[in-house]
Amino acid sequence: MWVWSKRSAISKEDLWEERFHGNQNAVITRLGSGEFLRVDLYCERESAALELVEQFGGVIRHLKEVDWVSESAKPLPPLKIRDCLLVTSETNAVRLRKLQENSGDRAVVIIPAEMAFGTGDHATTSSCLRFLADEAGRRQGEGWSMLDLGCGTGVLAIAASLLGAAGCEAMDFDPNAVSVARRNVERNNASGVVVSQSDLDDWVPGN
């Protein structure tokens, strides 16, 4: 795979959009200054990319092919959340047992990298986990529950369950995410977590 790129004035955005209208391999990105944009066009053949250079200028580069399925299957370093959670993508029984033995008082949350968002390593997920850990600490001794809208892997609902939530409702519009979340709930023995495929527009609080 090859990609042709050209930097252009923002004033020519309409011209580039018209030129590559309907081409799903074209990407137009406004750059930070607001004065320029970058046009990228992905090509299967080098010759096609070179034709673009000849016609419009710009540069080309070769994109290395990566097996993202294999890459995503590699275990990520464990993520420590405060002093109460340890999130890992590890599934090997021996390594997982050793990890659990060395986790101290932290509850181990097992979230393998699969076809759903939320293994814990992304900044948004890890920030939510820290907030959840802090909030659970403040609510010790109280009965509390949680709603996870767009649950992805179910990591937040599972973490809430392990942190003491009386019940967790997790929902996602994507059937693949729902399937992954249900597997993870079972994998982590997260009691009180109910996963469903739902659209937020159809959800009614309290139901």
C-alpha positions as CSV (number, residue, x, y, z in Angstrom):
1,M,0.0,0.0,0.0
2,W,1.2,3.5,-0.9
3,V,0.0,6.9,0.2
4,W,0.3,10.1,-1.8
5,S,0.3,13.3,0.3
6,K,0.2,17.0,-0.5
7,R,-0.1,20.1,1.6
8,S,-2.3,22.8,0.3
9,A,-3.9,26.1,1.2
10,I,-7.2,25.9,3.1
11,S,-8.8,28.0,0.4
12,K,-8.5,25.1,-2.0
13,E,-10.4,22.7,0.2
14,D,-13.5,22.7,-2.0
15,L,-11.4,22.0,-5.1
16,W,-9.8,19.0,-3.5
17,E,-13.1,17.7,-2.2
18,E,-14.6,18.0,-5.7
19,R,-11.6,16.4,-7.3
20,F,-11.7,13.3,-5.1
21,H,-15.5,13.2,-4.5
22,G,-16.7,9.6,-3.9
23,N,-13.1,8.2,-3.5
24,Q,-13.1,6.4,-0.2
25,N,-9.3,6.2,-0.3
26,A,-9.0,10.0,0.0
27,V,-8.6,11.9,3.3
28,I,-8.5,15.7,3.7
29,T,-7.2,16.9,7.0
30,R,-7.2,20.5,8.2
31,L,-3.8,21.3,9.9
32,G,-3.5,23.0,13.3
33,S,-2.7,26.5,12.0
34,G,-6.0,26.7,10.2
35,E,-4.3,28.0,7.1
36,F,-3.3,24.7,5.4
37,L,-4.7,21.2,4.8
38,R,-3.2,17.9,3.9
39,V,-4.6,15.7,1.2
40,D,-3.9,12.0,1.4
41,L,-4.8,9.3,-1.1
42,Y,-4.1,5.7,-0.5
43,C,-3.1,3.6,-3.5
44,E,-2.6,-0.1,-3.9
45,R,0.1,0.4,-6.6
46,E,3.2,2.6,-6.5
47,S,2.5,3.6,-10.2
48,A,-0.8,5.1,-9.2
49,A,0.8,7.2,-6.5
50,L,3.5,8.3,-8.8
51,E,0.9,9.5,-11.3
52,L,-0.6,11.7,-8.6
53,V,2.9,13.2,-7.9
54,E,3.3,13.9,-11.7
55,Q,-0.1,15.5,-11.9
56,F,-0.3,17.5,-8.6
57,G,3.1,17.3,-7.0
58,G,3.4,16.2,-3.4
59,V,5.2,13.1,-2.0
60,I,4.5,9.4,-1.7
61,R,5.5,6.9,1.0
62,H,5.2,3.1,1.3
63,L,3.1,1.8,4.1
64,K,4.4,-1.3,5.8
65,E,1.7,-4.0,6.1
66,V,1.0,-4.9,9.7
67,D,-1.1,-7.8,11.0
68,W,-3.2,-5.8,13.4
69,V,-5.1,-8.9,14.6
70,S,-1.8,-10.5,15.7
71,E,-0.6,-7.2,17.1
72,S,-3.7,-6.6,19.2
73,A,-3.5,-10.2,20.5
74,K,-0.2,-9.5,22.2
75,P,-0.6,-9.0,26.0
76,L,-0.3,-5.4,27.1
77,P,1.6,-4.4,30.3
78,P,-0.7,-4.6,33.3
79,L,-2.4,-1.3,34.2
80,K,-2.5,-0.3,37.9
81,I,-5.5,1.7,39.0
82,R,-4.9,3.4,42.3
83,D,-4.4,0.7,45.0
84,C,-7.5,-1.3,44.1
85,L,-7.4,-2.6,40.5
86,L,-5.0,-4.2,38.1
87,V,-6.2,-4.5,34.5
88,T,-4.5,-7.0,32.3
89,S,-5.0,-8.5,28.8
90,E,-3.2,-11.7,29.9
91,T,-5.1,-15.0,29.4
92,N,-2.3,-17.5,29.8
93,A,-3.3,-19.5,33.0
94,V,0.3,-19.8,34.4
95,R,1.2,-16.1,33.8
96,L,-2.2,-15.0,35.0
97,R,-1.9,-17.0,38.2
98,K,1.5,-15.4,38.9
99,L,0.1,-12.0,38.2
100,Q,-2.7,-12.5,40.6
101,E,-0.4,-13.7,43.3
102,N,1.7,-10.6,43.0
103,S,-1.2,-8.1,42.7
104,G,-1.4,-7.6,46.5
105,D,-4.8,-6.2,47.4
106,R,-5.7,-5.2,43.9
107,A,-8.6,-6.9,42.2
108,V,-7.4,-8.3,38.8
109,V,-9.6,-7.4,35.8
110,I,-8.9,-9.6,32.8
111,I,-9.7,-7.8,29.5
112,P,-8.1,-9.4,26.4
113,A,-7.8,-7.3,23.3
114,E,-10.7,-8.3,21.1
115,M,-13.1,-6.7,18.7
116,A,-14.4,-4.1,21.1
117,F,-13.1,-0.8,22.6
118,G,-11.8,-0.6,26.2
119,T,-8.8,-2.6,27.3
120,G,-7.9,0.0,29.8
121,D,-4.7,1.3,28.1
122,H,-6.4,4.2,26.3
123,A,-6.3,7.5,28.2
124,T,-10.1,7.9,28.3
125,T,-10.7,4.4,29.7
126,S,-7.9,4.6,32.3
127,S,-9.1,8.0,33.4
128,C,-12.6,6.6,33.8
129,L,-11.2,3.7,35.8
130,R,-9.4,6.1,38.2
131,F,-12.5,8.2,38.6
132,L,-14.5,5.0,39.3
133,A,-12.0,3.8,41.9
134,D,-12.1,7.2,43.7
135,E,-15.9,7.3,43.6
136,A,-16.2,3.7,44.9
137,G,-13.9,4.6,47.7
138,R,-16.1,7.5,48.7
139,R,-19.2,5.3,48.5
140,Q,-17.9,2.5,50.8
141,G,-20.7,1.2,52.9
142,E,-23.4,2.8,50.7
143,G,-25.5,0.9,48.1
144,W,-24.7,2.2,44.7
145,S,-25.2,1.1,41.1
146,M,-23.8,2.0,37.7
147,L,-24.9,2.4,34.1
148,D,-22.3,1.9,31.4
149,L,-23.6,3.4,28.1
150,G,-21.5,2.2,25.1
151,C,-19.8,-0.4,27.3
152,G,-17.4,-1.8,24.7
153,T,-15.5,-4.6,26.4
154,G,-17.5,-4.0,29.6
155,V,-14.3,-3.1,31.5
156,L,-16.0,-0.2,33.5
157,A,-19.0,-2.2,34.5
158,I,-16.8,-5.1,35.5
159,A,-14.5,-2.8,37.5
160,A,-17.5,-1.3,39.3
161,S,-18.8,-4.7,40.2
162,L,-15.4,-5.6,41.7
163,L,-15.3,-2.3,43.5
164,G,-18.5,-3.0,45.3
165,A,-21.4,-1.8,43.1
166,A,-24.6,-3.6,43.9
167,G,-25.6,-3.7,40.2
168,C,-24.3,-2.6,36.8
169,E,-26.2,-2.2,33.7
170,A,-24.0,-2.2,30.6
171,M,-25.3,-1.7,27.1
172,D,-23.9,-1.2,23.6
173,F,-25.4,-0.8,20.1
174,D,-22.7,-3.1,18.6
175,P,-23.6,-6.8,18.8
176,N,-19.9,-7.7,18.7
177,A,-19.2,-5.5,21.8
178,V,-22.1,-7.0,23.6
179,S,-20.8,-10.5,22.9
180,V,-17.3,-9.5,24.1
181,A,-18.6,-7.8,27.2
182,R,-20.6,-10.9,28.2
183,R,-17.6,-13.1,27.8
184,N,-15.6,-10.7,30.0
185,V,-18.3,-10.6,32.7
186,E,-18.2,-14.4,32.9
187,R,-14.3,-14.4,32.7
188,N,-14.1,-12.0,35.7
189,N,-17.0,-13.5,37.7
190,A,-18.5,-10.0,37.9
191,S,-21.7,-10.5,39.8
192,G,-24.6,-8.1,39.2
193,V,-23.5,-7.0,35.7
194,V,-26.2,-7.2,33.0
195,V,-25.2,-6.6,29.4
196,S,-27.7,-5.9,26.7
197,Q,-27.7,-4.7,23.1
198,S,-29.6,-1.4,23.1
199,D,-29.8,1.9,21.4
200,L,-29.5,4.9,23.7
201,D,-32.5,6.5,22.0
202,D,-34.6,3.6,23.2
203,W,-33.3,3.5,26.8
204,V,-35.5,4.7,29.6
205,P,-34.0,5.4,33.0
206,G,-35.2,3.0,35.6
207,N,-36.2,0.3,33.1
